[in-house]
Amino acid sequence: MEFPRVISSSIRESFSRCPQKFYWDTIVGLVPKGAPSVHLAAGSAYAAGLEAMRKSYYSEGDYDKAIALGLQALIIAYGPHDPEPWETKTLERTIAAYVEHLVQYPPATDHIKPSQGIGPRVEFSFALELPYKHPTTGEPLLFAGRFDQLAEFNGALFIFDDKTTGSISKYWRQQWDLRSQITGYVCGAQELGYNVIGAIIRGMSILKTKCDTQEAITHRPQWMIDRWKTRLYYDVERMLDCWAKNYWPHQGEENGGCTTYGLCNFYALCTAQQPEHYIDVGYDRMRWDPIEREMKDS
């Protein structure tokens, strides 16, 4: 077992939904055997394509080269994933989403552009020291995150993130106004000295016959960031308390989280009296590294 040295939005979300889920995926380091989720494959590939395109175009200005590099990065990132026939987020449809983005937001006229430093601030990362020590190493715990670009819009700085989805609902824009992940990104950029006032989220729905896009602009006043920090510290203290007591509550039993977002990856373990008997059969031992953005053997 290993307590994470870096807390990310996804790690914190896992703990908030169910400490027992956090125990299996982060503390023990388990992932289900088999192919990755088609949703993760498509989302990661779409982001990789846009990142490569933006880095090339906003550095060199060669549009044809930029879109080719973006397409290449998308295909490589999608990998040999072979989704079921009923899935919409196939490689072909993910490429269609990439093309639709270029049609709707050509980089030469896009109203949102990456701010410039040594180069375009695309794929922006941060890591902040938290006022807590790691329970075994004694080193400071970190909170880290990465978003798609530090962007300029109407003379102001925003964090910017691309999101893929199955469909864009009636309240798609409003969902970002209170999203903890977005508040954390704004806080991270501000802590590094950037006068960021909010976030812009650009959504792309990947459907069987079409792709739709929508954009949300949301602001983060200081009182909201302060409230987010208080909750972050509260959650980290709860993580450390669970570690000290070696007790990880099955919170999904109370809030329906075991089935709310599909069947939880650890449903088989939580319904077994002796879950350790099923680990080697159904799971690989790997953990997500929030700094290097990759899965590593645990």
Rosetta blueprint (number, residue, H / E / L):
1 M L
2 E L
3 F L
4 P L
5 R L
6 V E
7 I E
8 S L
9 S H
10 S H
11 I H
12 R H
13 E H
14 S H
15 F H
16 S H
17 R H
18 C L
19 P H
20 Q H
21 K H
22 F H
23 Y H
24 W H
25 D H
26 T H
27 I H
28 V H
29 G L
30 L E
31 V E
32 P E
33 K L
34 G L
35 A L
36 P L
37 S L
38 V H
39 H H
40 L H
41 A H
42 A H
43 G H
44 S H
45 A H
46 Y H
47 A H
48 A H
49 G H
50 L H
51 E H
52 A H
53 M H
54 R H
55 K H
56 S H
57 Y H
58 Y H
59 S H
60 E H
61 G L
62 D L
63 Y H
64 D H
65 K H
66 A H
67 I H
68 A H
69 L H
70 G H
71 L H
72 Q H
73 A H
74 L H
75 I H
76 I H
77 A H
78 Y H
79 G L
80 P L
81 H L
82 D L
83 P L
84 E L
85 P L
86 W L
87 E L
88 T L
89 K L
90 T L
91 L H
92 E H
93 R H
94 T H
95 I H
96 A H
97 A H
98 Y H
99 V H
100 E H
101 H H
102 L H
103 V H
104 Q H
105 Y L
106 P L
107 P L
108 A L
109 T L
110 D L
111 H L
112 I L
113 K E
114 P E
115 S L
116 Q E
117 G L
118 I L
119 G L
120 P E
121 R L
122 V E
123 E E
124 F E
125 S E
126 F E
127 A E
128 L E
129 E E
130 L E
131 P E
132 Y E
133 K E
134 H L
135 P L
136 T L
137 T L
138 G L
139 E L
140 P E
141 L E
142 L E
143 F E
144 A E
145 G E
146 R E
147 F E
148 D E
149 Q E
150 L E
151 A E
152 E E
153 F E
154 N L
155 G L
156 A E
157 L E
158 F E
159 I E
160 F E
161 D E
162 D E
163 K E
164 T E
165 T E
166 G L
167 S L
168 I L
169 S L
170 K L
171 Y L
172 W L
173 R L
174 Q H
175 Q H
176 W H
177 D L
178 L L
179 R L
180 S H
181 Q H
182 I H
183 T H
184 G H
185 Y H
186 V H
187 C H
188 G H
189 A H
190 Q H
191 E H
192 L L
193 G L
194 Y L
195 N L
196 V E
197 I E
198 G E
199 A E
200 I E
201 I E
202 R E
203 G E
204 M E
205 S E
206 I E
207 L L
208 K L
209 T L
210 K L
211 C E
212 D E
213 T E
214 Q E
215 E E
216 A E
217 I E
218 T E
219 H E
220 R L
221 P L
222 Q H
223 W H
224 M H
225 I H
226 D H
227 R H
228 W H
229 K H
230 T H
231 R H
232 L H
233 Y H
234 Y H
235 D H
236 V H
237 E H
238 R H
239 M H
240 L H
241 D H
242 C H
243 W H
244 A H
245 K H
246 N L
247 Y L
248 W L
249 P L
250 H L
251 Q L
252 G H
253 E H
254 E H
255 N H
256 G L
257 G H
258 C H
259 T H
260 T H
261 Y L
262 G L
263 L L
264 C L
265 N L
266 F L
267 Y H
268 A H
269 L H
270 C H
271 T L
272 A L
273 Q L
274 Q L
275 P H
276 E H
277 H H
278 Y H
279 I H
280 D H
281 V H
282 G H
283 Y E
284 D E
285 R E
286 M E
287 R E
288 W E
289 D E
290 P L
291 I L
292 E L
293 R L
294 E E
295 M E
296 K E
297 D E
298 S L
